[in-house]
Amino acid sequence: MAVYKGYISQEIEYEKLRVGQGIISTPEFSSRELEQIVAKEQLKYRLRQIKRPSVFYRRVIKRLFMDPRFFLNYAKALAGRLAKRK
């Protein structure tokens, strides 16, 4: 239905999709606007995790010890999104 209405292009490479990638364009918003909405909500989610120490510990700090690259990627993504807000 989305392809039929023209919201999604038929040339999508489903193997290359990633979270935060806008592929839907509707009369209400473009794919770029969709990406911005997702990025804003992801940032708000990450900031809420930091405000709740027990949740932050379970989801982030605990993984730091299991996978240090996870924490570096988490910090990099958070810093990048904060820099874009300015």
TIFI-111419 format. One record per residue: residue number from 1; residue in one letter; chain; x, y, z of N, C-alpha, C in turn. Coordinates in Angstrom, 3 decimals. Atoms other than C-alpha are relative to their C-alpha. Layout:
<atoms>
ATOM,nr,rest,kette,n_x,n_y,n_z,ca_x,ca_y,ca_z,c_x,c_y,c_z
ATOM,NUM,a,A,X,Y,Z,X,Y,Z,X,Y,Z
...
</atoms>
This chain:
<atoms>
ATOM,nr,rest,kette,n_x,n_y,n_z,ca_x,ca_y,ca_z,c_x,c_y,c_z
ATOM,1,m,A,0.812,-1.183,0.000,0.000,0.000,0.000,0.866,1.262,0.000
ATOM,2,a,A,-0.867,-1.173,-0.043,2.802,2.436,0.845,0.703,0.223,-1.338
ATOM,3,v,A,-0.622,-0.115,1.329,4.522,1.702,-2.485,-1.042,0.493,-1.001
ATOM,4,y,A,1.088,-0.378,0.901,1.184,2.030,-4.293,-0.316,1.496,0.098
ATOM,5,k,A,0.297,-1.423,-0.198,0.552,5.487,-2.763,1.213,0.892,-0.249
ATOM,6,g,A,-1.194,-0.784,0.285,4.122,6.564,-3.516,0.762,0.461,1.231
ATOM,7,y,A,-0.701,-0.379,-1.235,5.233,6.883,0.120,1.387,-0.614,0.050
ATOM,8,i,A,-1.273,0.715,0.007,8.043,4.349,-0.385,0.373,-0.283,-1.452
ATOM,9,s,A,-0.498,0.266,1.341,10.145,4.076,-3.507,0.199,-1.500,-0.190
ATOM,10,q,A,-0.187,1.422,0.266,10.343,0.670,-5.174,1.472,-0.371,-0.068
ATOM,11,e,A,-1.429,0.275,0.135,14.146,0.988,-5.461,0.727,-0.108,1.345
ATOM,12,i,A,-0.616,0.099,-1.324,14.798,0.447,-1.744,0.877,-1.246,0.067
ATOM,13,e,A,-0.886,1.139,-0.246,17.763,-1.761,-0.899,-0.169,-0.385,1.463
ATOM,14,y,A,0.351,0.375,-1.367,16.393,-3.492,2.175,1.185,-0.530,0.799
ATOM,15,e,A,-1.175,0.496,-0.706,19.773,-5.025,2.998,0.815,1.134,0.618
ATOM,16,k,A,-0.804,-1.134,-0.470,21.215,-1.536,3.587,-0.768,0.936,0.929
ATOM,17,l,A,0.779,-0.849,-0.892,18.456,-0.120,5.798,0.635,0.061,1.377
ATOM,18,r,A,-0.505,-0.165,-1.362,19.413,1.210,9.211,-0.994,0.817,0.799
ATOM,19,v,A,0.875,-0.770,-0.865,17.622,2.700,12.178,0.299,1.478,-0.189
ATOM,20,g,A,-0.185,-1.438,0.164,17.073,6.406,11.728,0.062,0.456,-1.442
ATOM,21,q,A,-0.047,-0.348,1.419,17.112,6.280,7.931,-1.426,0.184,-0.490
ATOM,22,g,A,1.340,-0.270,0.494,14.023,7.934,6.496,-0.189,-0.513,-1.410
ATOM,23,i,A,0.289,0.507,1.343,12.546,6.069,3.561,-1.423,0.330,-0.417
ATOM,24,i,A,1.400,-0.291,0.274,8.940,7.242,3.787,-0.172,1.506,-0.170
ATOM,25,s,A,0.368,-1.397,0.220,7.750,10.544,2.328,-1.513,0.045,-0.181
ATOM,26,t,A,1.452,-0.156,0.090,4.135,11.549,2.846,-0.321,1.471,-0.215
ATOM,27,p,A,0.361,-1.417,0.112,2.206,14.761,2.267,0.261,0.783,1.294
ATOM,28,e,A,-0.198,-0.672,-1.288,2.662,15.510,5.988,1.474,0.288,0.305
ATOM,29,f,A,-1.421,-0.207,-0.283,6.474,15.105,6.184,0.855,-0.747,-1.014
ATOM,30,s,A,-0.942,0.632,0.933,9.484,14.259,4.034,0.846,-1.028,0.737
ATOM,31,s,A,-0.867,0.994,-0.638,11.984,11.474,4.669,1.052,0.681,0.871
ATOM,32,r,A,-0.988,-0.744,-0.796,14.497,14.069,5.923,-0.620,0.476,1.320
ATOM,33,e,A,0.678,-0.413,-1.229,11.967,15.440,8.409,-0.213,-1.196,0.930
ATOM,34,l,A,0.156,1.216,-0.787,11.295,11.876,9.553,1.307,-0.359,0.704
ATOM,35,e,A,-1.305,0.265,-0.611,15.030,11.361,10.178,0.252,0.947,1.166
ATOM,36,q,A,-0.207,-0.982,-1.069,15.119,14.563,12.252,-0.884,-0.313,1.209
ATOM,37,i,A,0.901,0.366,-1.096,12.109,13.458,14.313,0.568,-1.187,0.766
ATOM,38,v,A,-0.572,1.194,-0.637,13.721,10.063,15.007,1.242,0.371,0.808
ATOM,39,a,A,-1.228,-0.406,-0.703,17.069,11.661,15.944,-0.332,0.756,1.283
ATOM,40,k,A,0.394,-0.777,-1.185,15.360,14.075,18.350,-0.541,-0.925,1.090
ATOM,41,e,A,0.567,0.915,-0.985,13.413,11.277,20.045,1.054,-0.937,0.576
ATOM,42,q,A,-1.086,0.833,-0.508,16.512,9.077,20.322,0.845,0.763,1.011
ATOM,43,l,A,-0.761,-0.829,-0.935,18.370,11.943,21.993,-0.753,0.146,1.318
ATOM,44,k,A,0.803,-0.130,-1.218,15.523,12.502,24.452,0.015,-1.301,0.798
ATOM,45,y,A,-0.039,1.299,-0.670,15.516,8.779,25.223,1.330,-0.192,0.726
ATOM,46,r,A,-1.326,0.167,-0.623,19.264,8.739,25.897,0.174,0.914,1.205
ATOM,47,l,A,-0.112,-0.928,-1.129,19.066,11.800,28.121,-0.846,-0.468,1.182
ATOM,48,r,A,0.829,0.546,-1.082,16.226,10.211,30.123,0.701,-1.164,0.682
ATOM,49,q,A,-0.732,1.120,-0.602,18.410,7.131,30.652,1.012,0.522,1.020
ATOM,50,i,A,-1.011,-0.552,-0.902,21.096,9.292,32.238,-0.658,0.521,1.272
ATOM,51,k,A,0.705,-0.539,-1.164,18.534,10.910,34.559,-0.465,-1.084,0.962
ATOM,52,r,A,0.444,1.112,-0.837,17.470,7.490,35.858,1.182,-0.950,0.196
ATOM,53,p,A,-1.245,0.757,-0.191,20.652,5.958,37.315,-0.148,-1.519,-0.069
ATOM,54,s,A,0.126,1.464,0.024,19.306,2.422,37.753,-0.148,-0.508,-1.427
ATOM,55,v,A,0.182,0.391,1.396,18.203,2.230,34.121,1.295,0.224,-0.770
ATOM,56,f,A,-1.259,-0.317,0.674,21.386,3.911,32.915,1.049,-1.052,0.319
ATOM,57,y,A,-0.978,1.024,-0.387,23.484,1.422,34.879,-0.258,-1.308,-0.736
ATOM,58,r,A,0.325,1.281,0.635,21.647,-1.620,33.520,0.277,0.018,-1.498
ATOM,59,r,A,-0.080,-0.020,1.461,21.651,-0.493,29.899,1.336,0.469,-0.545
ATOM,60,v,A,-1.219,-0.590,0.545,24.917,1.397,29.554,1.248,-0.423,0.770
ATOM,61,i,A,-1.208,0.257,-0.785,27.436,1.023,32.377,0.331,-1.491,0.023
ATOM,62,k,A,-0.230,1.433,-0.032,26.987,-2.728,32.614,0.615,-0.479,-1.321
ATOM,63,r,A,-0.531,0.402,1.309,27.646,-3.072,28.880,1.399,0.544,-0.229
ATOM,64,l,A,-1.341,-0.563,0.136,30.748,-0.894,29.191,1.051,-1.050,0.331
ATOM,65,f,A,-0.973,1.005,-0.423,32.525,-3.693,30.998,0.012,-1.211,-0.929
ATOM,66,m,A,0.065,1.136,0.925,31.338,-6.313,28.513,0.505,0.379,-1.392
ATOM,67,d,A,-0.366,-0.430,1.352,31.976,-4.244,25.361,0.365,1.493,0.012
ATOM,68,p,A,-0.411,-1.408,-0.066,34.016,-0.999,25.643,-0.352,0.790,-1.261
ATOM,69,r,A,0.355,-0.716,1.227,33.276,-0.134,21.992,-1.444,0.499,0.044
ATOM,70,f,A,1.386,-0.432,-0.150,29.572,0.062,22.881,-0.050,1.372,0.655
ATOM,71,f,A,0.020,-1.269,-0.726,30.250,2.860,25.352,0.570,1.126,-0.852
ATOM,72,l,A,-0.582,-1.037,0.851,32.479,4.759,22.934,-0.987,0.426,-1.080
ATOM,73,n,A,1.004,-0.324,1.007,29.805,4.558,20.238,-1.171,0.766,0.612
ATOM,74,y,A,1.093,-0.667,-0.708,27.133,5.593,22.764,0.375,1.459,0.290
ATOM,75,a,A,-0.454,-1.350,-0.329,29.151,8.611,23.916,0.162,0.853,-1.262
ATOM,76,k,A,-0.182,-0.715,1.256,30.010,9.594,20.345,-1.349,0.426,-0.588
ATOM,77,a,A,1.327,-0.312,0.533,26.366,9.430,19.232,-0.673,1.089,0.827
ATOM,78,l,A,0.606,-0.997,-0.874,25.189,11.422,22.245,0.651,1.365,-0.194
ATOM,79,a,A,-0.711,-1.264,0.208,27.866,14.100,21.779,-0.341,0.596,-1.367
ATOM,80,g,A,0.344,-0.485,1.337,27.098,14.346,18.058,-1.376,0.609,-0.048
ATOM,81,r,A,1.372,-0.527,0.008,23.404,14.836,18.657,-0.095,1.291,0.817
ATOM,82,l,A,0.001,-1.245,-0.781,24.044,17.435,21.360,0.623,1.130,-0.778
ATOM,83,a,A,-0.653,-1.028,0.804,26.365,19.307,19.001,-0.924,0.513,-1.102
ATOM,84,k,A,0.934,-0.400,1.054,23.674,19.346,16.281,-1.096,0.908,0.526
ATOM,85,r,A,1.073,-0.805,-0.592,21.166,20.931,18.668,0.392,1.463,0.147
ATOM,86,k,A,-0.461,-1.383,-0.237,23.315,24.067,19.111,-0.097,0.838,-1.243
</atoms>
